[in-house]
């Protein structure tokens, strides 16, 4: 079907008023960096200047241009307006009117995605000119679909010497190209075979009094100069647009507004809320572009709440992202139909302590939730302005080189794996195959490793419950106990950080030490491992806990105690320097003396060759460093 753009009256939330605040708070909230980066890019702050170009034939009309490169204004040789720009109708000449209108008609049949992604440049001249406020020269005004009304002011100054898109446009339509920035080894006359876009190290040329200024200095000086003339001001522009909450469909909460010819826009009284969707059979949208509710006068025709005259309900419904933007505030107050949320319950339960989600919601649900929370905070309805104290974005499971999904045809049926390997083996493998925020590569053969680990754990519990353990003190290994308490520390630290894969790896390492050489384990060496495993393999852990003689659930029996003294390594790595230069490292007892450390270094062949003669001085930092001065 042919694409056609239509102008509709719709409801918006002015999220742009909160753009900078939404950006600033990203510096302090504890969120996944990938999510914060996505929001920064979506908000898209651009620092630059808004500059006025006066239309030559209409001195009262100024074309406002936003640019992040005010330093290049002396190279602005034309202007381009978006086809939808309101000044197009005012300034286009009679000679060019027909071609401009036809171009606008063609553009209206394109969607914005196509316009943003198109590589070819098209456009028509309006026949009008404007004055460059820096040079005083007239520059032609064009219309092109690569300029969008939704960004900046809907107008750009064409600087083909220093912008790739402008260079392509100028080359295609034979417009002048002027160099105003030169790099190393270049000057004002150096030919431009392509746009020179270096934004930091270049220096201004062909820029009158600003010649030889570095680009950053030129930006500041030129904006100050133009501002003094009253034709420019520094501004921050945002990619973020106001949030359109209107939807022309049946499903959704009707927007609670009534239109009256006498009273104008009237809010639905609170006593009449919520506005309930009517039951209709023809709920599908059609090509009229209006809501299905607009086809049902028996529903939308109502008395005006203020004057009683016949009025009309709003037939648009609200965006479902509006619902998800505050659901977490409603949850604690479910059942209380007298208000949206109870202040005391809300104070007790929110903001949300920890939220796990996907990055597909980074710039919609999560951004809108932050905005709505800020607005409610400013209205005095909430004590906090950020909804989620901590947010972590989960990674994706990769299989056969692609994200696992039904559309890729690379999903697996978990029932098959559970039947073959067991639910706990499968569950543990999913948490072991990669970092939580990165995801991992699913390989069928990989699950055998987690199953083998759980089998060895089961066998170890069997060994200590079936009388196989040794009671001889000599069999109790300090190495095993040290590794056990290092493992308790590692798992305890990693679980809150969602480091599930590294926690499991630590337990696997401990199992290798515990059963090294088919060593017979001791009860005190095995018992603490079961609650550590319980978070990952709950069914097996519960069974093993009972086998160990416990009557309470493993989840009600507490967490293993960590002993820092038992976890401490007896040996350390000591850095050895000769004349201040690192020559190697040696493994030595933690309590080694200076003389003993020097003797070890002398015996090490890789270091001995640098120790010539008796040392003049020895600097010894216990546990860290031996520096021999010869």
N, C-alpha and C positions, 0 to 999 in steps of 0.2 A: 504494500500500500504506500501511496505517496505521503511523505512527511509534510506536515503543515503546522507552523507555529501559530498559536492563538494567544491573545492577551486576555487574561482572566482576572477578575477581582478575587483576591485571596487574603487569608489571614496570616500574619507573620509575627514571630516573636523576635524582638530586637536584640539578638544575641551579640551583635557587633558592638554594642555598648560595653560588653564584658570581655572583648577580645584580649586586651592587654592583661587584664586580671587573670583570665584563663591561662595565658602564657606565663605570667609571673609565678603563679602557684605551682607550675610544673617543676620549678627549681627546688621545691621543698617537700612535695609529696613522695611517698615511698612506693613508686610504681615501676613496672618493667621499663627499661630504657627504650625498648622498641616501641612501646605504646606511647611514651612521652614524645618520642621523635615523630611518630605519626601525627600526633595532635599538633606539635609545633609546625609541621609542614602544612597541615590542613588549615590552621589559623593563618599561617603564611604572612608574618609581619615583614613589610618591605619599607626601609627607611629611605626617604628621598625628598622631593620637593614637588609642589603643585605650582605650575607656571601658567600665566595667562598670555594667550596669543590673541590679539585684537583682529577681528575679521575686517579686511580692508574696506569693503563696500557697506559694512554694517558696524560703524564704530562703537555702537552700544552693545555689541555682541562679543563676548570673550569666549574663546575655546580654552577650557581648563585642561591641562595635560599633567598627568602624574609621571614622574621619571625618577629612577634610582641613579641616573647618571646626569645630574645637572651640569657636571663638568664638560659635557659634550654639546651644550646648547649652541655654541658657535658653528657646530657641524650639522645643525637641524636644517635640512633643505626642503622639507615638506611636512605636512601634517596628514594623518589618516584618522578618519572617524569611523566608528562602527556604523553599519547600515541603519541601525535602529536609533542612532543618536538624534535627539530632538532638533538640533541645529541644522541637520541636513535639509529639512524642508525650508528653512529660512534662507540659507546661503546659496543653494544650488542655482546656477545660472539657467536661463531659458534654453540656451543652446544645449546644455548637458542634462536637462530635466528628464527627457525621455530615457536616456541611457541609465541614469541613476535610478529611476523608478523600476526599470526592468531588472537592474542588478539587485535591487532590494527584494523584488518578487522572487528571484532565483534563490537568494539567500534564505528567505523565509521557508523554503522547502528543505533546508538543511537542519539537522539537529546540531546542538552545541558540541557534542562529542566529535562529529565529523569536522566541524570547523576548527576545533582545537588540534586535531590530529592530521589535518590535511597538510601535505608537503608543498603543493603547488600554490603560487600566489596569484590571486585575481583581484581586480579592482577597477574603478572608474573615477575619472576626475569630476569634481563638482563644478568646475569652472570658476571657483572662488579662490581668493588668496587671503593670507593672514600675515601680520607683521611679526617677524622674529624679534622678541623684546631685547635680545642681546645685540644683534647686528643691525636692526632697523630695516632689514630687507624683506621684501614680499616673498612668501613661500606658497606654493600651490597646496590646495586642500583636496585630498582624495577620500574615497570611501572604499573599504576593503573588509572582507569577512574574517580576516585574521585578527581584527581588533574586535573585542567583545565588550558589550555594555556592562557585563557583570564584573569586570575587573577595572579598578582605577576609576577613571572618569569617562571611559568609552572613547577616549581620544589619545593618540600618541604623537609625539614628535618624531619624525623619521630621521635617524642619524645613521645613514648607510655605511659610513666609514667605520662605525664601531658597534654595530649590531648585526648579527647574521641574517635575521629575518628582513631587516630593513635593507641590507645589502642585496639580497635576492630580489626584493620588490623594486628597488631602484634600478638594478641591472635589467630586469624584465621590462620596465616602462621608461627607461632612458632618463631617469631623474639624476640630478647632480650628486656627486659623492665627494665630500670634503674631509680631509684628515685634520683632526684637532687633537689627537693624542699620538705621541711618537715613543717608540721603545728604544732600547739601546741600539746604537748604530743607525738610527733613523732620524729624519728631520721633517720639517713642514712640507717638503717637496717629494718625499719618498712615495712612490706609487703604491696604491692599495689594490692588490689582486684579490683580497678577501678582507672581511671586516677584522680590524684589530681590536680585540676585546679585553686586553690586559687591563685590569682594574686597579692595580696597586703600584706597579713599578714604572708605569708610563709617565710622561711629562706633557703638559699642554703646549700645543703649537697652534698657529692660526687663530688664536683666541685673544687678540688685542692685549690689554693690560695684564692678562692672566698667563701669558706665555711663560714657559719654563717652570710653572708650578707643578709639583707632584699631583697626581690624580686626587688623592684624599684631601689635600690642601685646596685644590682647585674647586672641588665640590662645595666645601664650606665657604670659600671666598665668593664664588659666583652666586650662591643662594643669598648670602648677606647683601651683595651688591644689588641683585634683582629685588630683594625684599625692601631695600631702601627706596627703590623706584616704585614700590607698590604693586609689583607684577608677579610676586612669588612669595611662597612661605614654606618652611620645612614641615613636612607631614609624615606620619606613619600610615601606610596603607596596608590593608589586610585582605588576604585571599578569601577569608571567611565571609559568608553572606548571611543576611538575616534568615532565620529559620522559618520556612513556609510550612505551616501546620495544617493547611487545607488539603483535603482529598476529595475528589469527585467520584466517590464510590459509595456503596451501601454500607459495607462493614466498617464500623468504627463509632466512637462516641459523637453524636451530633454536636456541632459547635453551638453553645447556648446563647444565641443572639436572635433577636427579632427585629425586622425592618418595618418601620412605620412611616407612612408618607408625612405625617404630622410631627412626630417626635424624633425621627431619624433612627439611629442605631440604638436599640434598647437591650439591656441584659435581661436574660430570663431570670425572674425572681428566684431567690434561693429556695423558697418553699416549693417551687415547681421543679426543682432539680432532683434526680438527673433527668435530662430529656431522653426518653426511651425510643429506641428504633421501632418503627411500625413493622408488622408482619406483612411483607409484600412478596409476590411471586416473581415479578419481573425486576429482580435485584441486580441484573448485570448491566454494566455501563454500555452506552451506545456511542455512535460517532458524533453526537451533538456536543460533547465536551462538558456536559453538566452532570450533576449527581443524579443517580436513579431516584433519589428522594424528590427531586424537582418535578417528577412526573406524577406526583400524588398530592394534588391540591387539598384533598380531605385531611392530609396530615400537616402540610406546611401553612395552611390558612388558619390563623388564630387571632384572637383579639389582642390589641396592644396592651401590655401590662400597665401602661401609664395613662392612656386616654380612652382605652376601650374600643377604638376604631379598628376596622379590619386591617390586619397586618400579616406579615409573611415571615415564617421561620427561615433561618439560614439552613440551606439544604446540603452544604458541605459537611463532611465529618472530619474529625481531627486525626492527625498522623498517629499511628500506633507507637511511634517512638516517644510520643508525649506520655503515653501510659507507662512505658518502661523507664522513663526518666525519673519516676518517683515511687515505683512499686515498693522499694525497700523502706520507704517511710510509712507505707500503709501496712506492711506485714505485722508489726507489733500491735496494731490497733484493729486487726480483723475482728469483726463482730460488733464493733461500735459504729453504727450507721448514723450517728449524730454529727460526726465530723470526719475530716479526712485523716487526721492522726491525733492521737492523745499526746499532749506536750510532755507529760511525765514519763509515759512509756517510751516515747521517742528519745527522750534524754537518757533513759536507761539503756536502750538497745542500739542506738546509732550515734555516730557514724559507724558504718560497717567496718569491723576490724580487719578482715581479710577477704578479698574477692579474687576468685580464680576465673578467668574467662579467655575468650579468643580475641586475637587482634583484629578480626573482621568487624568487631564492634568499637574499635579504638576511636574513630572519628564521628560516630553517630551516637549510639546509646551512651557510651561513656562520657562523651563531650556534652551531650544534652543533659545528662544527669548532673554533671558538675555545674552547668549553667542554671538549671532549675533550683539546685540547692543554694547557689549563691543568691538568686533572686529571693527565695524564701527567707534566707538569712538576713538580707537587707530589709525585708518587710517585718523583721522581728519575730518570725515564726519558728526559726531554728537558731540554736546557739553555735552551730558550726557552719562552715561554708564549703567544705569538701566532703563528699558523701562516702568515699572509700579510703580508709586510712592506708591500707596496703593493697595493691593490685599486682597480680602476676599473670602474665599472658602465657598460656601453655603452648608448647611447640606442636608440630604435626608429625604423625607417624608416616615414614616413607617406606614404600615397597615398590620394588622393580623400578627404582629411579624417580618415582613421582609420589606426591602426597596421596595417601590412601583415601580413595573416594569412590562412590558408586559410579560417577561419570567416567572415571579412569578405568573402571573394571578391575581394580586391583585390591578390592577389599577381601577380607577373610571372614569365614563364619567362626565365631569364637566357640560355638558348641563343639565343632570338630576338634579343636585344640584342647578343650576342657575334657572331652571324652578320652583323648589319648594321653594327655599329660597331667590332667587335674587342674581344678580352678586356681589353686594357690600357685602352682608352677607358672601358669599362664599370667596370672596377675603380677607375680613377682617379676617375670620377664618383661612385661610392659613397662614396669617402673625402672628396670635395669638398663633398657636398651639405649638410653640417652638422657641428657640433661632435661629437666622438666620444661624449661623455657625454650630449648632448642629442638626437642623431639629426637627421633632416632630412626635408624634403618631396620625395619622388621625383616628378619631372616628366619625361615622355618627351622633351620638347624640350630639357631641361637638359643632356643628355649631349652635345649637339652642341658645346658650349663646350669640354669637355675634349678631344673629338676634334680640334677646330680647333687647340688648343694643341699637341697631339702632332704634328699635321700640320706646323705651323710649325717645331717642333723638328726634324722629319725634313728639312724643306726647308733649315733652317739648316746641318745637318750636310752635306747635299748640296752646299750653297754652298761650304763650306770644304774639301771633299774633291774637288770637281770643278774646282778652279782658279779659282773665281769671286771668292775673297777678294782684297782689295787688300793689297799689301805696303807701301803708302805710310804712313809714320809719321803723316801728317796724318789718316789715316782711323781711327787708334786713338783712341777716345773716352774721356776721363777719366770722363764721366758714366756710360758703360756699365760701366766697370770698378768705379766706385763702387757702382752698383746690383748688380753681380754679387756683390761681397763682402758687401753688405748682405743679399743673398739667401742666400748660403752661411751667414751667421750666423743668419738667421731659420729656415731649414730645419733646421740643426743643433740649434737650441734647441727647435723645435716638435715634432720627431719623438719624443723621449723623453717629452714631455708629452702625447702622443697628439693634438697639434694638427695633424692631417693636413690638415684643410681650409684652415687658414691657411698651412701650408707650401706647398700647391699654389697658393693664391692669390698667394703671394710669387713663385713661379716664373712664373706667368702675367704678373705685373706686369713681371718682368724681361724676358720675351719681348717685351712691348710696347715696352720701351725699346730692346732689342737690334735689333728690326726696324722701329723708328720710321721712317716715310717710305720704307719698303722699302729701308732701309739694308742694305748688304752686310756681313755679320758677319765677324769675325776668328776664327781657330781658338782662340786663347786665351780668347775670350769665350764660345765655344760648348762647348768640351770639358768644363769643370767642371760644366756643367748636366746632362750625361748621367748621372753617378753620383748626382746629387741626385734625378733623376727615377726612378732604378732601383727605389727602394723602392715606387713607386706603379705604374710601368709597366715591369715587369722584362723582358718579351719584346722590346719596342721598344728599351729601353736596351741590352740585350745586343747587338742587331743594330747599333745605332748605334755602340757602342763598338768593334766589329770594323771598321765602315766607317772609323772614325777611325785605323785602323792598329794597334790594340792586339791582342796575341796572347792575353793573359790575360782571364779573365772580368771583367766590370765589378765583380762582387762580390768579386773578389780583388785589386782594383787600388787600394784605399785611398779615402779621402774627400778632397774638395777642401780645400786649405789656405785658411784665412781670414786676411786681412791687415787689421788694424784701421785702419791709416793710410789704406789705399785706400778703406775703407768710410766714412771720416769725411766729413761734409757740409762744403762750403766756406762755405755760407751758414747763418745761424741766424735764429731769431725772437727779437728783442729786445723786452722789455716796456718800454713808455714810461709813466712816471707824471709827473703835474704836481701839485706840492704833496701827494705821497703817494697820489694817487688814479690808478688805472689809466685811461689815456686811449686805449690801443691797443697794437698790436704792429707792428713793422716788420721786414722781411727785409733783413738786412745781411750783409756778409762776416764770417766768423768772427773775423778779426784787426782789426776796425774799432777806431779810437781814440775817445776821449771826444768830441773836437771834431767828428770826422766823424759820429758818431752824433747829436750835437745838431743838426748841419746837416741830416741826413736828417729828423729829427723836425720841424724848422722848415718843411720843404718839404711835409710831409704836411698837407693841408687839414683833415683831421679832428682834428689835434692842434694845429696852428698857432694856432687861435682861442683856445686856453687859455694860450698862451705870450705874455703881455702884457709888453712891456718887457724889459729886460736881466735875465737870471736872477741871483738873489742867491746861489744855490748850486747845484751839480750833483753828484749822487751817481751814480757810474758803476761797475757791477759787470760786468767784461768777460764777454761771452757770455751775460749774463742780464738786466741791468736798467739803465735810464737814468731817474733821478728828477730832475726839474727843479723847483727851488724858485723861485717868482716872487712 
